[in-house]
Amino acid sequence: MPSIAMAESWPLEQLIKLQRSQPSLVQRALQRLLDEDEELRWSVVINAYLDEEISLARSASLLKLHPLELRERFIEKGIPLLLGPTDKADAQAEVDALRVWKQKAESKD
């Protein structure tokens, strides 16, 4: 099967159009891509975090890390920490992450 030239933008443009009519199809495809490509997943999540679209807790969840571990990685890489939830959903993500962390810590005891 011939590969799509990287310089061509039409595939991305078509995906954007398809998102309007078949969002679940595009969402499934993107999720598979992010699941399969760790470098891409990290890049997408970090960029969304830096654009303040998602919180540190949500970023950690998407990267399957504890928020404190991700915070340490950010500090090591010089990525600025954007602390505190920006909305109710972010606050809930932080609460959920802490509950999971607490449950894991209690189960080890």
Secondary structure, DSSP 8 states (H G I E B T S, - for coil): -----TT--HHHHHHHHHHHH-HHHHHHHHHHHHHH-HHHHHHHHHHHHHTTSS-HHHHHHHTTS-HHHHHHHHHHHT-----S-SSHHHHHHHHHHHHHHHHHHHHH-
